[in-house]
Amino acid sequence: MPEGTVTSRQVVLARYIQGLPTPEDFRLETVELPLPGAGELRVRTLYATVDPGTLTRLGGRASYAPPLAVGDVIAGAVVGEVVDSRSERFAPGERVVGSWGWREAAVVEARGLRKVVAGPEPVSAELGVFGIPGLTAYFGILELGRPRAGETVLVSSAAGAVGSVAGQVALQQGARVVGIAGGPAKCRWLVEELGFDVALDHRAESDLAAAIRRVCPEGVGVFLDNVGGAVLDAAIPSMALRGRVVLSGVVSEYGVPPEQRSGLKNTGHFITHRLRMEGFVVFDYAERFTEARAALGRWIQEGKLRYREHVVEGLEAAPAAFAGLFRGENFGRMLVRVSPPETRGA
Amino acid sequence: MPEGTVTSRQVVLARYIQGLPTPEDFRLETVELPLPGAGELRVRTLYATVDPGTLTRLGGRASYAPPLAVGDVIAGAVVGEVVDSRSERFAPGERVVGSWGWREAAVVEARGLRKVVAGPEPVSAELGVFGIPGLTAYFGILELGRPRAGETVLVSSAAGAVGSVAGQVALQQGARVVGIAGGPAKCRWLVEELGFDVALDHRAESDLAAAIRRVCPEGVGVFLDNVGGAVLDAAIPSMALRGRVVLSGVVSEYGVPPEQRSGLKNTGHFITHRLRMEGFVVFDYAERFTEARAALGRWIQEGKLRYREHVVEGLEAAPAAFAGLFRGENFGRMLVRVSPPETRGA
């Protein structure tokens, strides 16, 4: 290997994924990195996200984001440290958020990177509570759901990266917050640590619709849903007059062909109860991300907002962690720690 | 029979209806009418509506309107003539719209009746283009859908009482209008008589989603849907960015238990395309009904709005006509002519 050559391990798509992912759908490989050109940086990855939405791009079919090809590096948001810079905007040692995916190191364009403003929270928070999940929760509740004090807000995947923040943002608005999560540990965390009024363990309920009705006797004013499918359908009959359903994700649809989905069947309730259901993409609020991050950071400092990360160690652990997401195995935002800054140099 | 006694034939519910209706679910009977008390009127029916939504009240289960009991007269909007009045507001010979249902004559409270303002249209129009269907179309398009000039508006059940008006209201806004209807006669009427840009015959299309995509190449800005279920699901993938789905009815759900419904499965498209789906009940706009009727009447006079009625003769024909609705046998607003004013006295 010639002097100055840098290699990087990366995880690529080994084959198009049909249905839910398995670790065999991925391959770890080592590549040589080029030298950064003008306007480029070399970065080393600190944390990479393991995100369920990525699955929509791994089946070889078009989605709203372009599909990956076999051999492509798995896409995703990452936070890293600048090692070598040919951009005036960034200096070595600075930390940046980008989207170079599951790589130990990369040469990337400075354009499109966001500089991390140092604060009291660990840098991994840039991918969770200050990243797309936290921002999705913030705008989903405040701009689309708009709960009034005393209204019931229902959140699915409530112990997840979006749901946990959404519920706490709703609590700030004076709402009564009910979360749906899987298993007693997550439910306990929601109520005891985050202050949710009620947590419903969907694994312990044979009839989710009846359970939602039981714990939401006055109806649901806002339902922020990340799951779709049967969970969405189960909540609709409990929606209150003029209730708002905010769709921020449809994890239950990922990897499931339409004909196998359970579907939303209670559309009649939309009419009788004047419901509104709206989907959104958080990037539409990009101009307000700085404001939102400031508010979220303030709530964390004031003890009103807590978050949790589920960190796995090393790129090689990412494929199994990704597969586990679809079985609800994560408890908090799932991240892979790629190269701990204290042990590895550039 | 004592002097002065008036009898009336009426259609009652013979048994709770499971699934779709059959004529055997109804019974024709004759009753004696009481004399009107203070504040009451005796009316004779001119036209009664045969309305698919009534089915939701005939299964013995609660809906947004209270369910009927076995033996109850079938509910529905009616237009009639005052025969005998003990109210200062109404005089014999005046025409009123009420909701006394499938009866030849009735004694009803004056409160809650609407006086028909004579105009160039036949009185039956009070139950169609000037009634709930026409008003639903008007507010559904103008208040919820709000199409912009050049946007594509898709309407299901387009030859029906709501859909045909909705499409024409959208044409007034400069929209490109596509209707979905069953059979070539309805499709021809939509394009040749009403001026729809395209009519899709769902009976001639094996893949409705593909057909909608084919005729809406720039995407659907507004979808006014009366059908729900598979039709709704088929349209979603063709919705344009920030498209609005307005739900004014879910005929496909009536009489079909949730587990047998096909369901809305393309919820992911709500997120990627920032769709909004909203259900509504036209009575929320009751304060503006007079304004809406004036606008609809003006458009009719100007030749910009046409409507069609499907009239069956005699109360005894109502049950079979009702059953036929669910097979798409009507072509226009279905009404039963109960006692033609020219042949029968009070």
Interface residues (C-beta under 8 A of the other chain):
Chain A: T56 S63 Y64 G228 G229 L232 D233 L247 S248 G249 V250 E253 P258 E259 R261 S262 G263 L264 K265 N266 T267 G268 H269 F270 I271 T272 H273 R274 L275 R276 M277 E278 G279 F280 V281 D284
Chain B: T56 S63 Y64 G228 G229 L232 D233 L247 S248 G249 V250 E253 P258 E259 R261 S262 G263 L264 K265 N266 T267 G268 H269 F270 I271 T272 H273 R274 L275 R276 M277 E278 G279 F280 V281 D284
